[in-house]
């Protein structure tokens, strides 16, 4: 298991997304109210809305363009809408956020 540093936990405001880049991929990071960090592809499958600008509720984010509800845990869009975004495994160690990558 490899990991790549992407941000400091203290620099993420709870429930506010932030875009980071990893190997050319645009990723939306979210610090939840319990300090867990979730990471998903920063592109809504509907119209490519920037999910980092969406509204967080629990473990879901709502796309800022058309309000699609997307799970931060699975990347799945809630019915009746359809679609899915890529999720990324995160690790927080000593206040540093890492994305887990495959070698």
Residue frames as qw, qx, qy, qz and C-alpha x, y, z in Angstrom:
[[0.000, 0.890, 0.456, 0.000, 0.00, 0.00, 0.00],
 [0.395, 0.135, 0.010, 0.909, 1.37, 3.37, -1.03],
 [0.075, -0.850, -0.484, 0.194, 0.03, 6.71, 0.06],
 [0.374, 0.398, 0.130, 0.828, 0.40, 10.28, -1.07],
 [0.161, -0.481, -0.427, 0.749, 0.17, 13.34, 1.18],
 [0.157, 0.591, 0.544, 0.574, -2.52, 15.78, -0.02],
 [0.193, -0.725, -0.069, -0.657, -3.39, 18.17, 2.86],
 [0.125, 0.095, -0.719, 0.677, -3.28, 18.95, 6.56],
 [0.212, -0.557, -0.803, 0.008, -6.43, 18.11, 8.52],
 [0.178, -0.587, -0.358, 0.705, -6.35, 21.50, 10.25],
 [0.024, 0.267, -0.328, -0.906, -6.66, 23.22, 6.86],
 [0.214, -0.308, -0.792, -0.481, -9.94, 21.49, 6.00],
 [0.382, -0.117, 0.287, -0.871, -13.05, 23.18, 7.32],
 [0.283, 0.178, 0.924, -0.185, -15.61, 20.60, 8.47],
 [0.451, 0.596, 0.640, -0.176, -18.38, 20.01, 5.89],
 [0.322, 0.856, -0.145, -0.377, -16.67, 22.21, 3.27],
 [0.916, 0.237, 0.215, 0.240, -15.06, 20.52, 0.28],
 [0.114, -0.816, 0.408, 0.394, -11.63, 21.24, -1.11],
 [0.868, 0.491, -0.074, -0.019, -10.18, 20.22, -4.45],
 [0.432, -0.636, 0.579, 0.271, -6.76, 18.57, -4.58],
 [0.709, 0.552, -0.372, -0.233, -4.83, 17.10, -7.48],
 [0.631, -0.408, 0.658, 0.060, -3.20, 13.69, -7.46],
 [0.431, -0.065, 0.779, 0.450, -1.46, 12.38, -10.56],
 [0.083, -0.048, -0.510, -0.855, -3.59, 14.67, -12.74],
 [0.275, -0.519, -0.790, -0.177, -6.89, 13.59, -11.14],
 [0.216, -0.422, 0.134, -0.870, -9.15, 16.24, -9.61],
 [0.467, -0.299, -0.814, 0.174, -10.28, 14.96, -6.21],
 [0.361, -0.661, -0.034, -0.656, -12.74, 16.48, -3.74],
 [0.386, -0.006, -0.766, 0.513, -11.74, 16.13, -0.07],
 [0.476, -0.626, -0.201, -0.585, -14.31, 16.45, 2.69],
 [0.155, 0.130, -0.766, 0.610, -13.77, 16.62, 6.44],
 [0.466, -0.525, -0.630, -0.332, -16.91, 15.31, 8.10],
 [0.405, -0.751, 0.091, -0.514, -18.24, 16.55, 11.43],
 [0.892, -0.440, 0.097, 0.021, -16.61, 13.55, 13.19],
 [0.157, -0.791, 0.522, 0.278, -13.23, 14.45, 11.59],
 [0.736, 0.120, 0.618, 0.248, -13.31, 11.48, 9.21],
 [0.127, 0.597, -0.369, -0.701, -12.01, 12.47, 5.78],
 [0.725, 0.388, 0.569, 0.004, -13.62, 11.28, 2.55],
 [0.033, -0.514, 0.479, 0.711, -12.30, 11.68, -0.97],
 [0.653, 0.471, 0.592, -0.021, -14.17, 11.30, -4.25],
 [0.412, 0.274, 0.465, 0.735, -13.71, 12.26, -7.87],
 [0.017, 0.491, 0.237, -0.838, -14.49, 15.98, -8.17],
 [0.241, 0.110, -0.534, -0.803, -16.96, 15.55, -11.02],
 [0.625, 0.201, 0.511, -0.555, -20.66, 14.86, -10.88],
 [0.365, 0.060, 0.853, 0.368, -21.60, 12.14, -13.39],
 [0.347, 0.733, 0.557, -0.180, -24.61, 14.19, -14.52],
 [0.392, 0.895, 0.103, 0.186, -23.13, 17.44, -15.87],
 [0.690, 0.242, -0.262, 0.630, -19.58, 17.39, -14.46],
 [0.302, -0.886, -0.033, -0.350, -20.44, 19.72, -11.58],
 [0.324, 0.487, -0.620, 0.524, -17.59, 20.47, -9.13],
 [0.700, -0.467, -0.536, -0.063, -18.48, 18.30, -6.13],
 [0.489, -0.091, -0.418, 0.760, -15.97, 20.09, -3.87],
 [0.119, -0.162, 0.028, -0.979, -18.37, 23.05, -4.05],
 [0.518, -0.387, -0.650, -0.400, -21.36, 20.94, -3.03],
 [0.497, -0.532, 0.272, -0.629, -23.28, 20.83, 0.24],
 [0.348, 0.133, -0.908, 0.190, -22.38, 18.06, 2.69],
 [0.687, -0.353, 0.121, -0.623, -25.06, 16.33, 4.75],
 [0.908, -0.256, 0.316, -0.097, -23.96, 13.38, 6.87],
 [0.542, -0.305, 0.652, 0.433, -21.90, 11.19, 4.53],
 [0.524, 0.592, 0.548, 0.274, -23.41, 12.58, 1.32],
 [0.140, -0.373, 0.143, 0.906, -22.62, 15.54, -0.89],
 [0.462, 0.716, 0.499, -0.156, -25.15, 17.35, -3.07],
 [0.517, 0.239, 0.361, 0.739, -23.89, 18.54, -6.46],
 [0.042, -0.490, -0.186, 0.851, -24.00, 22.35, -6.64],
 [0.124, 0.091, -0.532, -0.833, -25.42, 22.31, -10.18],
 [0.574, -0.170, -0.501, -0.625, -28.47, 20.03, -10.05],
 [0.570, -0.423, 0.413, -0.571, -28.58, 18.72, -6.46],
 [0.834, 0.088, -0.539, -0.076, -27.64, 15.10, -7.23],
 [0.640, -0.639, 0.356, -0.234, -27.06, 13.30, -3.92],
 [0.724, 0.419, -0.535, 0.117, -23.80, 11.31, -3.94],
 [0.851, -0.519, -0.041, 0.065, -22.49, 9.04, -1.20],
 [0.051, 0.851, -0.513, 0.101, -19.04, 10.02, 0.03],
 [0.623, -0.375, 0.681, -0.088, -18.54, 6.41, 1.10],
 [0.714, 0.193, 0.660, 0.131, -19.50, 4.52, -2.07],
 [0.086, -0.261, 0.456, 0.846, -19.59, 7.21, -4.77],
 [0.096, 0.417, 0.864, 0.265, -23.08, 6.04, -5.74],
 [0.225, -0.154, -0.113, -0.955, -25.70, 8.57, -6.83],
 [0.306, 0.206, 0.761, -0.533, -28.98, 8.24, -4.89],
 [0.081, 0.413, 0.821, 0.387, -32.09, 7.04, -6.76],
 [0.796, 0.468, 0.378, -0.068, -34.03, 8.04, -8.75],
 [0.294, 0.853, -0.393, -0.178, -30.91, 9.60, -10.30],
 [0.983, 0.053, 0.073, 0.162, -28.18, 7.35, -11.66],
 [0.469, 0.750, -0.347, 0.313, -24.40, 7.29, -11.80],
 [0.835, -0.473, -0.055, 0.277, -21.31, 6.81, -9.73],
 [0.211, 0.888, -0.365, 0.182, -18.02, 8.60, -9.05],
 [0.732, 0.186, -0.546, 0.362, -14.68, 7.14, -8.07],
 [0.582, -0.803, 0.044, -0.123, -13.89, 7.05, -4.35],
 [0.493, 0.539, -0.548, 0.407, -10.43, 7.17, -2.81],
 [0.761, -0.465, -0.394, 0.221, -9.28, 5.60, 0.42],
 [0.033, 0.834, -0.239, 0.497, -7.91, 8.14, 2.91],
 [0.749, -0.279, -0.435, 0.414, -5.63, 7.91, 5.90],
 [0.119, -0.900, 0.109, -0.404, -5.07, 10.57, 8.56],
 [0.830, -0.192, -0.293, 0.433, -1.82, 10.31, 10.48],
 [0.458, -0.374, -0.174, 0.787, -0.53, 12.96, 12.86],
 [0.160, 0.748, 0.206, -0.611, -2.85, 15.55, 11.33],
 [0.075, 0.421, -0.610, -0.667, -1.73, 14.78, 7.76],
 [0.788, 0.350, 0.319, -0.393, -4.19, 13.51, 5.14],
 [0.136, -0.352, 0.815, 0.439, -3.00, 10.88, 2.68],
 [0.819, 0.296, -0.084, -0.485, -4.70, 9.25, -0.27],
 [0.662, -0.235, 0.706, 0.093, -3.98, 5.55, -0.50],
 [0.547, 0.596, -0.387, -0.442, -2.73, 4.54, -3.93],
 [0.965, 0.019, 0.259, 0.033, -2.08, 1.18, -5.51],
 [0.368, -0.571, 0.539, 0.498, 1.49, 0.50, -6.64]]
